Amino acid sequence: MTRMFKQLQTFKTVFETRNFSQAAEQLFISQPTVSTQIKQLEAELNTTLFTRNGRQEIEPTASGELLYRQAQQLLETWATTKNAVRATSERTKIPVRIGASHTTASLILPGLLKALAPFSDRFDIEMTLANSAEILTQMSQHKLDFGLVEKPLVTDDLNRLAFGHDELVHAGDFTSPLWLLREPNSGVRHYTNAFLKARNIQPDQVMVIHSNQLIADMLAQGVGQTVISRHMVDATVPTETLSANYRRQFYLLTKTTAAKNLAPVQNLITTYLQSWQ
């Protein structure tokens, strides 16, 4: 049983990295061990899971695609089962993995984590900060239990609960040629691109920054201009109110088949977010 789960975990990592060497590095095992485990799994299933397109590149077969979907559920069920069994005898804390976009992290997380703090004896909370698209990917790969994002992302494996609103504004030194932009997959960048297109602006100078807080700090020092949440902007920074198109919704992503032991914390998170303004 243990051997099978090790093989499935190795397969899952190879599938996601598309590279045997990278999978070995992530799993802290040798590349030959990775290759051996994949071959053993293929022999057990009497199928080919990957095909090679070059010296390093590999692609999953139809069998590999199917096994990946099933392996995700199986590995998560096994992890949940182990935690539940251990909890009955060891009072082990239930791991809760929450992912938040940079905007929701700044605006929502402090209050949410305060609301969850009284239950820290029951839950072992781990936070991940990333842009909205990366949060969705990690949720789909079962690396996160809950996701807080500001883009209306959707997938068959996840539920989406809308809560609260945020207002984006044009802020900074409006005469500056320098535009401070978030990375391409962030929610704010999506609205910034729309703003630039609507105003027919093609910035001559651009600085890409993976942090709303750092952008806000630069604006406060009189450096550049951007589109950013009004909540993030210092009162001394000039702002321009934009149309209703720049008023955005926040979303909580949860799994369609969430583990039963996560139901209490999901209820706590949902209750807090529904009251958030």
MARMIKOL-179983 format. One line per 8 residues: number of its first residue (from 1); for each residue x, y, z of C-alpha. Coordinates in steps of 0.001 Angstrom, whole numbers, plus 524288, in hexadecimal, padded with zeros to 5 digits. Example, Ala and Ser with C-alpha at 12.3 -4.5 7.8 and 13.67 -1.06 7.14 Angstrom:
BEGIN
1) 8300C 7EE6C 81E78 | 83566 7FBDC 81BE4
***
This chain:
BEGIN
1) 80000 80000 80000 | 80AC3 80998 803DA | 81252 8064D 7F787 | 80672 80908 7EF06 | 80432 81675 7F511 | 81297 819D4 7F335 | 8117B 8160B 7E4E6 | 80527 81E30 7E344
9) 80B79 829F0 7E9D4 | 81734 82895 7E0DB | 80E4E 82750 7D50E | 80694 83366 7D934 | 81308 83B6E 7DA8E | 81839 836ED 7CD4F | 80B0E 83A11 7C718 | 80B1B 847F4 7CCA3
17) 81962 84AFB 7C9AB | 819F6 843BA 7BCA5 | 82802 840AC 7C03E | 82E39 83518 7C73A | 839B0 83D17 7CC79 | 8310E 847CC 7D226 | 82827 83D96 7D82B | 833E8 83721 7DE95
25) 8385D 8442E 7E438 | 82ADC 84724 7E9D2 | 829B7 8398A 7EFC9 | 837DA 8393A 7F4C1 | 83AAC 82C58 7EDF7 | 84371 828A2 7E296 | 83F16 82952 7D466 | 8413E 81A8C 7D27A
33) 8380B 8183A 7DDFB | 82DBF 8209F 7D76A | 82F4F 8192F 7CAA9 | 82E93 80C1A 7D1B3 | 8221C 80FC1 7D8F8 | 81B8C 81452 7CC74 | 81F79 807B1 7C581 | 81A2B 7FFA4 7D0DD
41) 80D61 8070D 7D05A | 80C61 80522 7C19F | 80EF6 7F69A 7C34E | 8049F 7F5A2 7CDE8 | 7FA9B 7FC74 7C551 | 7FF53 7F64B 7B89A | 7FF98 8035E 7B1A7 | 80883 80E9D 7ADC4
49) 806DE 81AE9 7B5E5 | 8104F 82437 7AF09 | 8163C 8260A 7A1A0 | 822E6 82D54 79EF7 | 822E3 838BF 79559 | 8314B 83B6E 796CE | 83CD1 8397C 79FA5 | 83634 83FE0 7AB51
57) 8281A 84272 7A782 | 81D95 8386C 7AA76 | 80EEA 8386C 7A860 | 80494 83034 7AF3F | 7FCF2 82642 7A75E | 7EE2F 824FB 7A845 | 7F07E 81AC1 7B2DA | 7F954 82450 7B9F7
65) 7EEF2 82F02 7B979 | 7E4D3 825BA 7BF19 | 7EDDB 820BA 7C9C2 | 7F16D 82EA8 7CDBA | 7E33B 83237 7D02D | 7E10A 825E4 7D80A | 7EE08 826BE 7DF42 | 7EB16 8347E 7E418
73) 7DE98 82FDD 7EA9D | 7E4C9 82366 7EFC4 | 7F08B 82A44 7F5C7 | 7E811 834A0 7FC06 | 7DEA9 82A6C 80166 | 7EA2C 822E7 80700 | 7EFE0 82F3B 80D4C | 7E2A6 832B7 81318
81) 7E0DC 824DD 81822 | 7EE50 824BE 81E8B | 7EBC4 831C4 8252D | 7DE6F 82D5F 829F8 | 7E3AA 8209A 82F7C | 7EF2B 82755 83609 | 7E621 83189 83BC6 | 7DE61 8272A 84306
89) 7EA50 822C5 84A9C | 7F41B 82DD7 849FD | 7EB49 839CC 8494C | 7F28E 83DB2 83CF5 | 7EF02 84AF9 8379A | 7E7CE 84B1C 82AAC | 7F019 851A1 82005 | 7E91C 85CE7 81951
97) 7EFB8 86266 80D25 | 7EACA 86FD1 80917 | 7EF50 876FA 7FCEC | 7ECEF 88581 7FB0F | 7EF89 88F14 7F02E | 7F7D9 89ABC 7F3FC | 7EC2D 8A3EE 7F499 | 7E3C7 89AFD 7FCF2
105) 7EFA1 89857 8058A | 7F0EA 8A6D5 80886 | 7E27A 8A9D0 80A47 | 7DC44 89D6D 80F93 | 7E657 8944B 81598 | 7E96B 89BFE 82207 | 7DB2B 89BB6 82662 | 7D8F2 88DCA 821C0
113) 7E4DB 88878 828C5 | 7E0AD 88FBB 83508 | 7D375 88902 83419 | 7DA27 87BBB 8329B | 7E435 87DF9 83D68 | 7DB82 878E9 84890 | 7DB02 86BC6 84199 | 7E9AF 86A53 83F9D
121) 7E9AA 85EF9 8492C | 7E1A5 85741 83F40 | 7E6F8 85BFD 83244 | 7F4C6 85D57 82D10 | 7F33F 8689A 8237C | 7FCF1 86A8C 8185A | 7FC24 876AF 80FB8 | 80088 8781A 80191
129) 800E1 88512 7FA40 | 8004A 884F9 7EB68 | 7F8BF 88B40 7E056 | 7EADB 886D1 7DD82 | 7EE6E 87DC3 7D239 | 7F8BF 876CC 7DA68 | 7EF16 87520 7E595 | 7E589 86EA9 7DC27
137) 7F03C 86595 7D71F | 7F44C 86181 7E4CA | 7E61F 85F4A 7E89E | 7E422 856A8 7DCA0 | 7F080 84F25 7E00E | 7EB67 84CF4 7EDF4 | 7F6A6 854AD 7F3C8 | 7ED44 85E3D 7FA5A
145) 7E070 85C55 80197 | 7DB22 86A37 8002A | 7DE18 87575 7F700 | 7DB5F 8840F 7F807 | 7DBDE 88AE0 7EAD2 | 7D69A 896DB 7E3DD | 7D499 8910B 7D65B | 7C840 88965 7D27F
153) 7CFF1 87CF6 7D008 | 7C87A 87053 7CE4A | 7CB37 861DA 7CCB9 | 7C2FB 8559A 7CDDA | 7CA27 8510F 7DA20 | 7C7E4 85D69 7E22E | 7BCB2 86534 7E7EC | 7BD06 8740D 7E7C1
161) 7B6B5 87CB7 7F21F | 7B5F2 88B4D 7EF6B | 7B7D1 894AE 7FAD0 | 7BB41 8A2F3 7FCD6 | 7BFC1 8ACFA 7F2F3 | 7CBE3 8B4C3 7F005 | 7CD6E 8C17A 7E882 | 7D904 8C3B5 7DF92
169) 7DDE7 8D18A 7DD16 | 7E7E2 8D82D 7D470 | 7F231 8DCD2 7DE12 | 7FF70 8E35F 7DEB3 | 80665 8EE0E 7D743 | 7FDDE 8EF59 7CB29 | 808D3 8F67A 7C3D0 | 812B7 8EBA6 7C627
177) 816BA 8E36B 7BA56 | 81931 8D7E2 7C386 | 80E34 8CDF7 7C555 | 80EEE 8C47B 7D0A2 | 8089E 8B7BC 7CC47 | 80584 8AAE5 7D2D5 | 80995 89E25 7CC3E | 8014F 899BC 7C064
185) 7F8FC 88F7F 7C777 | 7F4CB 89824 7D2C7 | 7E6F1 89D53 7D404 | 7EB90 8AB77 7D4FB | 7F395 8AA0D 7C880 | 7E759 8A5C3 7C12A | 7E085 8B27B 7C4D1 | 7ECB7 8BA94 7C271
193) 7EDE3 8B54E 7B4A2 | 7DF96 8B8B3 7B241 | 7E1E1 8C676 7B77F | 7EDCE 8C8B9 7AEE1 | 7E698 8C3B7 7A2EF | 7DAA5 8CC3D 7A5A1 | 7E33D 8D85A 7A739 | 7EBA2 8D48F 79B88
201) 7F7C0 8D4F9 7A411 | 80422 8CDC0 7A053 | 80D91 8CFE1 7ABA6 | 81B88 8D34F 7A7F2 | 82092 8CF2F 7B53E | 81B94 8C34C 7BCAB | 81F70 8BCC9 7C95A | 81942 8AF81 7CC6F
209) 817CE 8AD49 7DB0C | 81209 8A125 7E17E | 80CF4 8A86B 7ED5B | 801BD 8B1FC 7EF30 | 807D0 8B6F1 7FBC6 | 814B4 8BA35 7F53C | 80D76 8C147 7EA57 | 805A2 8C8DA 7F477
217) 8123B 8CC87 7FB9E | 81842 8D18B 7EEFD | 80C27 8D9A0 7EC02 | 80D0C 8DF87 7F99E | 81AF2 8E3C1 7F641 | 81631 8EA6F 7E9E9 | 81B4E 8E003 7E09B | 81318 8DC12 7D4CA
225) 804B5 8D9A4 7D297 | 7FC0D 8CDA5 7D1DE | 7EE95 8C7A9 7D3CF | 7ED2F 8C26A 7E19E | 7E35C 8BFB5 7EC5A | 7DED1 8CC20 7F315 | 7E0D4 8C524 8001B | 7EF72 8C404 7FD4B
233) 7F20E 8D259 7F9F9 | 7F776 8DBE2 803F8 | 7EEC2 8E7C3 80640 | 7F96A 8F0BE 800EE | 7F9A5 8EA2A 7F38D | 7F15D 8F077 7E8BE | 7E68D 8E76F 7E3D3 | 7DCBC 8E768 7D8C6
241) 7CFC1 8E07E 7DAC0 | 7CCB0 8D73D 7CF96 | 7C00D 8D1AD 7CA21 | 7B825 8C684 7CFDD | 7BFCE 8BD5F 7C6EC | 7CB02 8BE93 7D08F | 7C2F6 8BA49 7DC3D | 7C63C 8ABFA 7DDF6
249) 7C122 8A06B 7E596 | 7C8FE 897CC 7EEAA | 7C743 888EF 7EE6C | 7C998 87D79 7F770 | 7CD83 8710D 7F046 | 7CA3B 8641F 7F6C6 | 7CAA8 85616 7F22A | 7BE4A 84FAF 7ED36
257) 7C1C5 84390 7F517 | 7C7C6 849BD 8012F | 7CCCB 840F8 80C05 | 7C310 83F80 81727 | 7CD12 8433D 8216A | 7CE87 8508D 81AC5 | 7BFFE 853A2 81BD9 | 7C154 85AFF 828E4
265) 7CC0D 86404 823FC | 7C4DF 865F8 81705 | 7B8F4 86A72 81EA2 | 7C161 873DC 8268A | 7C7AF 8797B 81A45 | 7BAB7 87ABF 8131D | 7B40E 88165 81EA4 | 7BF00 88B5A 81FED
273) 7BFAF 88E65 81167 | 7B10C 89033 8100C | 7B1C9 89ACA 81A73 | 7BDDC 8A144 8148C | 7BBFF 8AEFD 80F16
***
